[in-house]
Amino acid sequence: MKQDGITLIELIIVVSIICILAVALGYQFNGWLVRYQVESQIKKMQADLMAARQRAMEKNVQYVVQLPALQGTGYTICEDSNGNNICDAPAETTNSPISLSLSKTGLQFPITWDVPGGAGGQIVMTQRGILKTAQGAGANLSDITNPSPVPGGFLYAWNIWLLNGTTGAAYGATATNTTNQVDYDCISLSTTRIDLGKYNGTSCVVK
């Protein structure tokens, strides 16, 4: 005669399967979350740079982007009406659209760059929307070299990219697991372009 119910062994098997699925899904979700956070941060930074360039053309005034020394967790974008590569007013710590200045600090993923500029990189948005670099306050502006084609995209002269906060390595160049597999983790700069890409260990390749 058949009896209703389940045995202890069947219950253990079911619980074990549920636990395995929970661990697997949790790992996948964590990887997805990190990828989303990396791409979200680099996309917001690109949006800030593009907004500054647009403001420079609309207001007919130069804007300066100040990057951290070597690497850091913040950046400043400011109006520079007298053209000396220095912010006109103290930066506001805000997420509002750029007016006079914008300062973002405490970013989740450190920023690094190969833009020249002494202790910190300086990118200048001219009134014509042209991107240039400056070695420091009052220094002459230098052109950013135009991009050169490479397999799968374009290679730009200057790059900004995000680092893994734990390992200190770039995400795109050290994609050894799903957590590091991001589509975008860097910004490529040329004279007239601010594009998203993936860092390959040497440069940011635009997709």
mmCIF file of the C-alpha atoms, coordinates in Angstrom:
data_MODEL
# 
_entry.id   MODEL 
# 
loop_
_atom_site.group_PDB 
_atom_site.id 
_atom_site.type_symbol 
_atom_site.label_atom_id 
_atom_site.label_alt_id 
_atom_site.label_comp_id 
_atom_site.label_asym_id 
_atom_site.label_entity_id 
_atom_site.label_seq_id 
_atom_site.pdbx_PDB_ins_code 
_atom_site.Cartn_x 
_atom_site.Cartn_y 
_atom_site.Cartn_z 
_atom_site.occupancy 
_atom_site.B_iso_or_equiv 
_atom_site.pdbx_formal_charge 
_atom_site.auth_seq_id 
_atom_site.auth_comp_id 
_atom_site.auth_asym_id 
_atom_site.auth_atom_id 
_atom_site.pdbx_PDB_model_num 
ATOM 1   C CA . MET A 1 1   ? 0.000  0.000  0.000   1.00 0.00 ? 1   MET A CA 1 
ATOM 2   C CA . LYS A 1 2   ? 1.415  3.390  -1.032  1.00 0.00 ? 2   LYS A CA 1 
ATOM 3   C CA . GLN A 1 3   ? 1.677  6.067  1.635   1.00 0.00 ? 3   GLN A CA 1 
ATOM 4   C CA . ASP A 1 4   ? 1.574  9.837  0.995   1.00 0.00 ? 4   ASP A CA 1 
ATOM 5   C CA . GLY A 1 5   ? 4.482  12.114 2.008   1.00 0.00 ? 5   GLY A CA 1 
ATOM 6   C CA . ILE A 1 6   ? 8.202  12.322 1.328   1.00 0.00 ? 6   ILE A CA 1 
ATOM 7   C CA . THR A 1 7   ? 11.149 10.623 2.886   1.00 0.00 ? 7   THR A CA 1 
ATOM 8   C CA . LEU A 1 8   ? 14.008 12.340 4.711   1.00 0.00 ? 8   LEU A CA 1 
ATOM 9   C CA . ILE A 1 9   ? 16.383 11.510 1.866   1.00 0.00 ? 9   ILE A CA 1 
ATOM 10  C CA . GLU A 1 10  ? 14.088 13.143 -0.695  1.00 0.00 ? 10  GLU A CA 1 
ATOM 11  C CA . LEU A 1 11  ? 13.814 16.227 1.489   1.00 0.00 ? 11  LEU A CA 1 
ATOM 12  C CA . ILE A 1 12  ? 17.599 16.464 1.823   1.00 0.00 ? 12  ILE A CA 1 
ATOM 13  C CA . ILE A 1 13  ? 18.007 16.169 -1.950  1.00 0.00 ? 13  ILE A CA 1 
ATOM 14  C CA . VAL A 1 14  ? 15.457 18.929 -2.613  1.00 0.00 ? 14  VAL A CA 1 
ATOM 15  C CA . VAL A 1 15  ? 17.043 21.252 -0.047  1.00 0.00 ? 15  VAL A CA 1 
ATOM 16  C CA . SER A 1 16  ? 20.510 20.569 -1.494  1.00 0.00 ? 16  SER A CA 1 
ATOM 17  C CA . ILE A 1 17  ? 19.357 21.443 -5.008  1.00 0.00 ? 17  ILE A CA 1 
ATOM 18  C CA . ILE A 1 18  ? 17.756 24.662 -3.780  1.00 0.00 ? 18  ILE A CA 1 
ATOM 19  C CA . CYS A 1 19  ? 20.963 25.646 -1.975  1.00 0.00 ? 19  CYS A CA 1 
ATOM 20  C CA . ILE A 1 20  ? 23.089 24.983 -5.063  1.00 0.00 ? 20  ILE A CA 1 
ATOM 21  C CA . LEU A 1 21  ? 20.768 27.054 -7.250  1.00 0.00 ? 21  LEU A CA 1 
ATOM 22  C CA . ALA A 1 22  ? 20.720 29.877 -4.701  1.00 0.00 ? 22  ALA A CA 1 
ATOM 23  C CA . VAL A 1 23  ? 24.534 30.026 -4.590  1.00 0.00 ? 23  VAL A CA 1 
ATOM 24  C CA . ALA A 1 24  ? 24.825 29.938 -8.397  1.00 0.00 ? 24  ALA A CA 1 
ATOM 25  C CA . LEU A 1 25  ? 22.196 32.630 -8.910  1.00 0.00 ? 25  LEU A CA 1 
ATOM 26  C CA . GLY A 1 26  ? 23.702 34.750 -6.150  1.00 0.00 ? 26  GLY A CA 1 
ATOM 27  C CA . TYR A 1 27  ? 27.135 34.607 -7.813  1.00 0.00 ? 27  TYR A CA 1 
ATOM 28  C CA . GLN A 1 28  ? 25.670 35.543 -11.184 1.00 0.00 ? 28  GLN A CA 1 
ATOM 29  C CA . PHE A 1 29  ? 23.701 38.409 -9.656  1.00 0.00 ? 29  PHE A CA 1 
ATOM 30  C CA . ASN A 1 30  ? 26.798 39.739 -7.893  1.00 0.00 ? 30  ASN A CA 1 
ATOM 31  C CA . GLY A 1 31  ? 28.755 39.653 -11.160 1.00 0.00 ? 31  GLY A CA 1 
ATOM 32  C CA . TRP A 1 32  ? 25.932 41.426 -12.969 1.00 0.00 ? 32  TRP A CA 1 
ATOM 33  C CA . LEU A 1 33  ? 25.705 44.067 -10.236 1.00 0.00 ? 33  LEU A CA 1 
ATOM 34  C CA . VAL A 1 34  ? 29.431 44.863 -10.387 1.00 0.00 ? 34  VAL A CA 1 
ATOM 35  C CA . ARG A 1 35  ? 29.344 45.100 -14.176 1.00 0.00 ? 35  ARG A CA 1 
ATOM 36  C CA . TYR A 1 36  ? 26.342 47.421 -13.961 1.00 0.00 ? 36  TYR A CA 1 
ATOM 37  C CA . GLN A 1 37  ? 28.099 49.635 -11.391 1.00 0.00 ? 37  GLN A CA 1 
ATOM 38  C CA . VAL A 1 38  ? 31.297 49.877 -13.472 1.00 0.00 ? 38  VAL A CA 1 
ATOM 39  C CA . GLU A 1 39  ? 29.442 50.764 -16.654 1.00 0.00 ? 39  GLU A CA 1 
ATOM 40  C CA . SER A 1 40  ? 27.122 53.157 -14.830 1.00 0.00 ? 40  SER A CA 1 
ATOM 41  C CA . GLN A 1 41  ? 30.053 55.132 -13.384 1.00 0.00 ? 41  GLN A CA 1 
ATOM 42  C CA . ILE A 1 42  ? 31.957 55.455 -16.659 1.00 0.00 ? 42  ILE A CA 1 
ATOM 43  C CA . LYS A 1 43  ? 28.771 56.425 -18.533 1.00 0.00 ? 43  LYS A CA 1 
ATOM 44  C CA . LYS A 1 44  ? 27.980 59.150 -15.981 1.00 0.00 ? 44  LYS A CA 1 
ATOM 45  C CA . MET A 1 45  ? 31.497 60.527 -16.323 1.00 0.00 ? 45  MET A CA 1 
ATOM 46  C CA . GLN A 1 46  ? 31.166 60.571 -20.109 1.00 0.00 ? 46  GLN A CA 1 
ATOM 47  C CA . ALA A 1 47  ? 27.847 62.413 -19.740 1.00 0.00 ? 47  ALA A CA 1 
ATOM 48  C CA . ASP A 1 48  ? 29.516 65.016 -17.490 1.00 0.00 ? 48  ASP A CA 1 
ATOM 49  C CA . LEU A 1 49  ? 32.317 65.566 -20.007 1.00 0.00 ? 49  LEU A CA 1 
ATOM 50  C CA . MET A 1 50  ? 29.868 65.922 -22.877 1.00 0.00 ? 50  MET A CA 1 
ATOM 51  C CA . ALA A 1 51  ? 27.719 68.313 -20.836 1.00 0.00 ? 51  ALA A CA 1 
ATOM 52  C CA . ALA A 1 52  ? 30.767 70.481 -20.116 1.00 0.00 ? 52  ALA A CA 1 
ATOM 53  C CA . ARG A 1 53  ? 31.656 70.570 -23.795 1.00 0.00 ? 53  ARG A CA 1 
ATOM 54  C CA . GLN A 1 54  ? 28.110 71.576 -24.689 1.00 0.00 ? 54  GLN A CA 1 
ATOM 55  C CA . ARG A 1 55  ? 28.102 74.292 -22.005 1.00 0.00 ? 55  ARG A CA 1 
ATOM 56  C CA . ALA A 1 56  ? 31.390 75.657 -23.294 1.00 0.00 ? 56  ALA A CA 1 
ATOM 57  C CA . MET A 1 57  ? 29.898 76.143 -26.747 1.00 0.00 ? 57  MET A CA 1 
ATOM 58  C CA . GLU A 1 58  ? 26.554 77.459 -25.500 1.00 0.00 ? 58  GLU A CA 1 
ATOM 59  C CA . LYS A 1 59  ? 28.049 79.972 -23.043 1.00 0.00 ? 59  LYS A CA 1 
ATOM 60  C CA . ASN A 1 60  ? 31.117 80.785 -25.173 1.00 0.00 ? 60  ASN A CA 1 
ATOM 61  C CA . VAL A 1 61  ? 33.406 80.151 -22.211 1.00 0.00 ? 61  VAL A CA 1 
ATOM 62  C CA . GLN A 1 62  ? 36.167 77.639 -21.618 1.00 0.00 ? 62  GLN A CA 1 
ATOM 63  C CA . TYR A 1 63  ? 35.611 74.665 -19.302 1.00 0.00 ? 63  TYR A CA 1 
ATOM 64  C CA . VAL A 1 64  ? 38.312 72.702 -17.469 1.00 0.00 ? 64  VAL A CA 1 
ATOM 65  C CA . VAL A 1 65  ? 38.206 69.049 -16.402 1.00 0.00 ? 65  VAL A CA 1 
ATOM 66  C CA . GLN A 1 66  ? 40.571 68.337 -13.508 1.00 0.00 ? 66  GLN A CA 1 
ATOM 67  C CA . LEU A 1 67  ? 41.463 64.676 -13.049 1.00 0.00 ? 67  LEU A CA 1 
ATOM 68  C CA . PRO A 1 68  ? 43.043 63.186 -9.909  1.00 0.00 ? 68  PRO A CA 1 
ATOM 69  C CA . ALA A 1 69  ? 46.784 62.815 -9.508  1.00 0.00 ? 69  ALA A CA 1 
ATOM 70  C CA . LEU A 1 70  ? 47.771 59.405 -10.920 1.00 0.00 ? 70  LEU A CA 1 
ATOM 71  C CA . GLN A 1 71  ? 44.550 57.808 -9.697  1.00 0.00 ? 71  GLN A CA 1 
ATOM 72  C CA . GLY A 1 72  ? 41.734 58.799 -7.403  1.00 0.00 ? 72  GLY A CA 1 
ATOM 73  C CA . THR A 1 73  ? 38.029 58.601 -6.708  1.00 0.00 ? 73  THR A CA 1 
ATOM 74  C CA . GLY A 1 74  ? 36.846 61.976 -7.943  1.00 0.00 ? 74  GLY A CA 1 
ATOM 75  C CA . TYR A 1 75  ? 37.060 64.665 -10.607 1.00 0.00 ? 75  TYR A CA 1 
ATOM 76  C CA . THR A 1 76  ? 36.121 68.316 -11.036 1.00 0.00 ? 76  THR A CA 1 
ATOM 77  C CA . ILE A 1 77  ? 34.619 70.114 -14.033 1.00 0.00 ? 77  ILE A CA 1 
ATOM 78  C CA . CYS A 1 78  ? 34.493 73.909 -13.898 1.00 0.00 ? 78  CYS A CA 1 
ATOM 79  C CA . GLU A 1 79  ? 33.962 77.097 -15.843 1.00 0.00 ? 79  GLU A CA 1 
ATOM 80  C CA . ASP A 1 80  ? 37.127 79.010 -16.725 1.00 0.00 ? 80  ASP A CA 1 
ATOM 81  C CA . SER A 1 81  ? 36.048 82.363 -18.100 1.00 0.00 ? 81  SER A CA 1 
ATOM 82  C CA . ASN A 1 82  ? 39.523 83.969 -18.065 1.00 0.00 ? 82  ASN A CA 1 
ATOM 83  C CA . GLY A 1 83  ? 41.221 81.037 -19.798 1.00 0.00 ? 83  GLY A CA 1 
ATOM 84  C CA . ASN A 1 84  ? 43.894 80.328 -17.190 1.00 0.00 ? 84  ASN A CA 1 
ATOM 85  C CA . ASN A 1 85  ? 42.978 76.639 -16.780 1.00 0.00 ? 85  ASN A CA 1 
ATOM 86  C CA . ILE A 1 86  ? 41.710 77.217 -13.218 1.00 0.00 ? 86  ILE A CA 1 
ATOM 87  C CA . CYS A 1 87  ? 38.155 77.039 -11.882 1.00 0.00 ? 87  CYS A CA 1 
ATOM 88  C CA . ASP A 1 88  ? 36.471 80.428 -11.545 1.00 0.00 ? 88  ASP A CA 1 
ATOM 89  C CA . ALA A 1 89  ? 34.542 79.421 -8.430  1.00 0.00 ? 89  ALA A CA 1 
ATOM 90  C CA . PRO A 1 90  ? 34.760 76.751 -5.721  1.00 0.00 ? 90  PRO A CA 1 
ATOM 91  C CA . ALA A 1 91  ? 33.409 73.457 -6.955  1.00 0.00 ? 91  ALA A CA 1 
ATOM 92  C CA . GLU A 1 92  ? 29.997 72.381 -5.758  1.00 0.00 ? 92  GLU A CA 1 
ATOM 93  C CA . THR A 1 93  ? 29.648 68.812 -4.548  1.00 0.00 ? 93  THR A CA 1 
ATOM 94  C CA . THR A 1 94  ? 26.464 68.022 -6.398  1.00 0.00 ? 94  THR A CA 1 
ATOM 95  C CA . ASN A 1 95  ? 24.969 65.746 -9.013  1.00 0.00 ? 95  ASN A CA 1 
ATOM 96  C CA . SER A 1 96  ? 23.041 68.565 -10.669 1.00 0.00 ? 96  SER A CA 1 
ATOM 97  C CA . PRO A 1 97  ? 23.752 69.555 -14.281 1.00 0.00 ? 97  PRO A CA 1 
ATOM 98  C CA . ILE A 1 98  ? 26.961 71.499 -14.737 1.00 0.00 ? 98  ILE A CA 1 
ATOM 99  C CA . SER A 1 99  ? 26.538 75.264 -14.511 1.00 0.00 ? 99  SER A CA 1 
ATOM 100 C CA . LEU A 1 100 ? 29.660 76.873 -13.072 1.00 0.00 ? 100 LEU A CA 1 
ATOM 101 C CA . SER A 1 101 ? 31.291 73.812 -11.587 1.00 0.00 ? 101 SER A CA 1 
ATOM 102 C CA . LEU A 1 102 ? 30.736 70.192 -10.665 1.00 0.00 ? 102 LEU A CA 1 
ATOM 103 C CA . SER A 1 103 ? 32.782 68.073 -8.270  1.00 0.00 ? 103 SER A CA 1 
ATOM 104 C CA . LYS A 1 104 ? 32.319 64.358 -7.766  1.00 0.00 ? 104 LYS A CA 1 
ATOM 105 C CA . THR A 1 105 ? 34.154 62.609 -4.970  1.00 0.00 ? 105 THR A CA 1 
ATOM 106 C CA . GLY A 1 106 ? 34.055 59.212 -3.311  1.00 0.00 ? 106 GLY A CA 1 
ATOM 107 C CA . LEU A 1 107 ? 33.406 57.325 -6.535  1.00 0.00 ? 107 LEU A CA 1 
ATOM 108 C CA . GLN A 1 108 ? 33.110 53.574 -6.109  1.00 0.00 ? 108 GLN A CA 1 
ATOM 109 C CA . PHE A 1 109 ? 35.793 52.711 -8.667  1.00 0.00 ? 109 PHE A CA 1 
ATOM 110 C CA . PRO A 1 110 ? 39.117 54.590 -8.851  1.00 0.00 ? 110 PRO A CA 1 
ATOM 111 C CA . ILE A 1 111 ? 39.879 56.630 -11.972 1.00 0.00 ? 111 ILE A CA 1 
ATOM 112 C CA . THR A 1 112 ? 43.206 56.599 -13.743 1.00 0.00 ? 112 THR A CA 1 
ATOM 113 C CA . TRP A 1 113 ? 44.297 58.257 -16.979 1.00 0.00 ? 113 TRP A CA 1 
ATOM 114 C CA . ASP A 1 114 ? 47.135 58.971 -19.376 1.00 0.00 ? 114 ASP A CA 1 
ATOM 115 C CA . VAL A 1 115 ? 46.205 62.603 -20.023 1.00 0.00 ? 115 VAL A CA 1 
ATOM 116 C CA . PRO A 1 116 ? 49.289 64.806 -19.502 1.00 0.00 ? 116 PRO A CA 1 
ATOM 117 C CA . GLY A 1 117 ? 49.033 67.545 -16.930 1.00 0.00 ? 117 GLY A CA 1 
ATOM 118 C CA . GLY A 1 118 ? 51.583 67.295 -14.126 1.00 0.00 ? 118 GLY A CA 1 
ATOM 119 C CA . ALA A 1 119 ? 50.155 66.280 -10.752 1.00 0.00 ? 119 ALA A CA 1 
ATOM 120 C CA . GLY A 1 120 ? 46.682 65.984 -12.228 1.00 0.00 ? 120 GLY A CA 1 
ATOM 121 C CA . GLY A 1 121 ? 45.404 65.744 -15.762 1.00 0.00 ? 121 GLY A CA 1 
ATOM 122 C CA . GLN A 1 122 ? 43.662 68.748 -17.247 1.00 0.00 ? 122 GLN A CA 1 
ATOM 123 C CA . ILE A 1 123 ? 41.332 68.589 -20.204 1.00 0.00 ? 123 ILE A CA 1 
ATOM 124 C CA . VAL A 1 124 ? 40.176 71.894 -21.633 1.00 0.00 ? 124 VAL A CA 1 
ATOM 125 C CA . MET A 1 125 ? 36.919 72.318 -23.554 1.00 0.00 ? 125 MET A CA 1 
ATOM 126 C CA . THR A 1 126 ? 37.263 75.378 -25.750 1.00 0.00 ? 126 THR A CA 1 
ATOM 127 C CA . GLN A 1 127 ? 34.439 77.676 -26.816 1.00 0.00 ? 127 GLN A CA 1 
ATOM 128 C CA . ARG A 1 128 ? 34.379 75.833 -30.153 1.00 0.00 ? 128 ARG A CA 1 
ATOM 129 C CA . GLY A 1 129 ? 33.946 72.461 -28.440 1.00 0.00 ? 129 GLY A CA 1 
ATOM 130 C CA . ILE A 1 130 ? 37.517 71.382 -29.157 1.00 0.00 ? 130 ILE A CA 1 
ATOM 131 C CA . LEU A 1 131 ? 39.249 69.180 -26.580 1.00 0.00 ? 131 LEU A CA 1 
ATOM 132 C CA . LYS A 1 132 ? 42.781 70.176 -25.621 1.00 0.00 ? 132 LYS A CA 1 
ATOM 133 C CA . THR A 1 133 ? 45.176 69.414 -22.769 1.00 0.00 ? 133 THR A CA 1 
ATOM 134 C CA . ALA A 1 134 ? 47.164 71.699 -20.474 1.00 0.00 ? 134 ALA A CA 1 
ATOM 135 C CA . GLN A 1 135 ? 50.217 70.970 -18.344 1.00 0.00 ? 135 GLN A CA 1 
ATOM 136 C CA . GLY A 1 136 ? 49.036 73.265 -15.559 1.00 0.00 ? 136 GLY A CA 1 
ATOM 137 C CA . ALA A 1 137 ? 47.621 76.652 -14.595 1.00 0.00 ? 137 ALA A CA 1 
ATOM 138 C CA . GLY A 1 138 ? 48.294 79.249 -17.276 1.00 0.00 ? 138 GLY A CA 1 
ATOM 139 C CA . ALA A 1 139 ? 50.078 76.737 -19.522 1.00 0.00 ? 139 ALA A CA 1 
ATOM 140 C CA . ASN A 1 140 ? 49.685 76.682 -23.277 1.00 0.00 ? 140 ASN A CA 1 
ATOM 141 C CA . LEU A 1 141 ? 47.072 74.329 -24.626 1.00 0.00 ? 141 LEU A CA 1 
ATOM 142 C CA . SER A 1 142 ? 48.071 71.262 -26.616 1.00 0.00 ? 142 SER A CA 1 
ATOM 143 C CA . ASP A 1 143 ? 46.035 69.446 -29.225 1.00 0.00 ? 143 ASP A CA 1 
ATOM 144 C CA . ILE A 1 144 ? 44.799 65.925 -28.582 1.00 0.00 ? 144 ILE A CA 1 
ATOM 145 C CA . THR A 1 145 ? 45.911 63.744 -31.460 1.00 0.00 ? 145 THR A CA 1 
ATOM 146 C CA . ASN A 1 146 ? 43.170 62.503 -33.742 1.00 0.00 ? 146 ASN A CA 1 
ATOM 147 C CA . PRO A 1 147 ? 42.270 58.811 -33.554 1.00 0.00 ? 147 PRO A CA 1 
ATOM 148 C CA . SER A 1 148 ? 43.916 56.078 -35.607 1.00 0.00 ? 148 SER A CA 1 
ATOM 149 C CA . PRO A 1 149 ? 41.998 53.002 -36.762 1.00 0.00 ? 149 PRO A CA 1 
ATOM 150 C CA . VAL A 1 150 ? 42.767 49.651 -35.108 1.00 0.00 ? 150 VAL A CA 1 
ATOM 151 C CA . PRO A 1 151 ? 41.054 46.271 -35.478 1.00 0.00 ? 151 PRO A CA 1 
ATOM 152 C CA . GLY A 1 152 ? 37.606 46.472 -33.925 1.00 0.00 ? 152 GLY A CA 1 
ATOM 153 C CA . GLY A 1 153 ? 37.542 50.224 -33.397 1.00 0.00 ? 153 GLY A CA 1 
ATOM 154 C CA . PHE A 1 154 ? 39.686 53.315 -33.021 1.00 0.00 ? 154 PHE A CA 1 
ATOM 155 C CA . LEU A 1 155 ? 42.765 54.024 -30.924 1.00 0.00 ? 155 LEU A CA 1 
ATOM 156 C CA . TYR A 1 156 ? 42.756 57.463 -29.309 1.00 0.00 ? 156 TYR A CA 1 
ATOM 157 C CA . ALA A 1 157 ? 45.630 59.496 -27.959 1.00 0.00 ? 157 ALA A CA 1 
ATOM 158 C CA . TRP A 1 158 ? 44.347 59.950 -24.399 1.00 0.00 ? 158 TRP A CA 1 
ATOM 159 C CA . ASN A 1 159 ? 42.291 57.669 -22.228 1.00 0.00 ? 159 ASN A CA 1 
ATOM 160 C CA . ILE A 1 160 ? 40.480 57.609 -18.885 1.00 0.00 ? 160 ILE A CA 1 
ATOM 161 C CA . TRP A 1 161 ? 39.636 54.239 -17.389 1.00 0.00 ? 161 TRP A CA 1 
ATOM 162 C CA . LEU A 1 162 ? 38.315 52.627 -14.220 1.00 0.00 ? 162 LEU A CA 1 
ATOM 163 C CA . LEU A 1 163 ? 40.200 50.276 -11.937 1.00 0.00 ? 163 LEU A CA 1 
ATOM 164 C CA . ASN A 1 164 ? 39.144 47.305 -9.876  1.00 0.00 ? 164 ASN A CA 1 
ATOM 165 C CA . GLY A 1 165 ? 39.110 48.697 -6.359  1.00 0.00 ? 165 GLY A CA 1 
ATOM 166 C CA . THR A 1 166 ? 40.435 45.418 -4.933  1.00 0.00 ? 166 THR A CA 1 
ATOM 167 C CA . THR A 1 167 ? 43.140 44.438 -7.416  1.00 0.00 ? 167 THR A CA 1 
ATOM 168 C CA . GLY A 1 168 ? 44.007 47.908 -8.737  1.00 0.00 ? 168 GLY A CA 1 
ATOM 169 C CA . ALA A 1 169 ? 43.908 46.591 -12.307 1.00 0.00 ? 169 ALA A CA 1 
ATOM 170 C CA . ALA A 1 170 ? 41.757 47.800 -15.174 1.00 0.00 ? 170 ALA A CA 1 
ATOM 171 C CA . TYR A 1 171 ? 38.541 45.831 -15.664 1.00 0.00 ? 171 TYR A CA 1 
ATOM 172 C CA . GLY A 1 172 ? 38.768 45.352 -19.392 1.00 0.00 ? 172 GLY A CA 1 
ATOM 173 C CA . ALA A 1 173 ? 42.397 44.265 -19.353 1.00 0.00 ? 173 ALA A CA 1 
ATOM 174 C CA . THR A 1 174 ? 41.983 41.708 -16.550 1.00 0.00 ? 174 THR A CA 1 
ATOM 175 C CA . ALA A 1 175 ? 38.666 40.122 -17.458 1.00 0.00 ? 175 ALA A CA 1 
ATOM 176 C CA . THR A 1 176 ? 39.401 36.687 -16.003 1.00 0.00 ? 176 THR A CA 1 
ATOM 177 C CA . ASN A 1 177 ? 35.928 36.092 -14.587 1.00 0.00 ? 177 ASN A CA 1 
ATOM 178 C CA . THR A 1 178 ? 32.355 37.199 -15.075 1.00 0.00 ? 178 THR A CA 1 
ATOM 179 C CA . THR A 1 179 ? 32.730 39.955 -12.478 1.00 0.00 ? 179 THR A CA 1 
ATOM 180 C CA . ASN A 1 180 ? 35.294 41.674 -14.685 1.00 0.00 ? 180 ASN A CA 1 
ATOM 181 C CA . GLN A 1 181 ? 33.513 41.105 -17.998 1.00 0.00 ? 181 GLN A CA 1 
ATOM 182 C CA . VAL A 1 182 ? 32.266 44.615 -18.703 1.00 0.00 ? 182 VAL A CA 1 
ATOM 183 C CA . ASP A 1 183 ? 31.356 46.150 -22.048 1.00 0.00 ? 183 ASP A CA 1 
ATOM 184 C CA . TYR A 1 184 ? 32.576 49.636 -21.149 1.00 0.00 ? 184 TYR A CA 1 
ATOM 185 C CA . ASP A 1 185 ? 35.157 50.699 -18.586 1.00 0.00 ? 185 ASP A CA 1 
ATOM 186 C CA . CYS A 1 186 ? 36.975 53.626 -20.217 1.00 0.00 ? 186 CYS A CA 1 
ATOM 187 C CA . ILE A 1 187 ? 36.608 56.895 -22.118 1.00 0.00 ? 187 ILE A CA 1 
ATOM 188 C CA . SER A 1 188 ? 38.554 57.674 -25.282 1.00 0.00 ? 188 SER A CA 1 
ATOM 189 C CA . LEU A 1 189 ? 39.336 61.283 -26.087 1.00 0.00 ? 189 LEU A CA 1 
ATOM 190 C CA . SER A 1 190 ? 40.202 62.944 -29.356 1.00 0.00 ? 190 SER A CA 1 
ATOM 191 C CA . THR A 1 191 ? 40.018 66.533 -30.547 1.00 0.00 ? 191 THR A CA 1 
ATOM 192 C CA . THR A 1 192 ? 36.273 66.362 -31.143 1.00 0.00 ? 192 THR A CA 1 
ATOM 193 C CA . ARG A 1 193 ? 35.081 63.089 -29.597 1.00 0.00 ? 193 ARG A CA 1 
ATOM 194 C CA . ILE A 1 194 ? 34.349 61.674 -26.131 1.00 0.00 ? 194 ILE A CA 1 
ATOM 195 C CA . ASP A 1 195 ? 33.582 57.981 -26.643 1.00 0.00 ? 195 ASP A CA 1 
ATOM 196 C CA . LEU A 1 196 ? 33.044 54.949 -24.445 1.00 0.00 ? 196 LEU A CA 1 
ATOM 197 C CA . GLY A 1 197 ? 35.193 51.883 -24.938 1.00 0.00 ? 197 GLY A CA 1 
ATOM 198 C CA . LYS A 1 198 ? 36.879 48.905 -23.337 1.00 0.00 ? 198 LYS A CA 1 
ATOM 199 C CA . TYR A 1 199 ? 40.428 49.056 -22.022 1.00 0.00 ? 199 TYR A CA 1 
ATOM 200 C CA . ASN A 1 200 ? 42.716 46.402 -23.521 1.00 0.00 ? 200 ASN A CA 1 
ATOM 201 C CA . GLY A 1 201 ? 45.708 46.924 -21.272 1.00 0.00 ? 201 GLY A CA 1 
ATOM 202 C CA . THR A 1 202 ? 47.230 49.640 -23.440 1.00 0.00 ? 202 THR A CA 1 
ATOM 203 C CA . SER A 1 203 ? 44.480 51.879 -24.745 1.00 0.00 ? 203 SER A CA 1 
ATOM 204 C CA . CYS A 1 204 ? 40.754 52.354 -24.761 1.00 0.00 ? 204 CYS A CA 1 
ATOM 205 C CA . VAL A 1 205 ? 39.233 50.745 -27.833 1.00 0.00 ? 205 VAL A CA 1 
ATOM 206 C CA . VAL A 1 206 ? 35.915 52.258 -28.877 1.00 0.00 ? 206 VAL A CA 1 
ATOM 207 C CA . LYS A 1 207 ? 33.238 49.728 -29.741 1.00 0.00 ? 207 LYS A CA 1 
# 
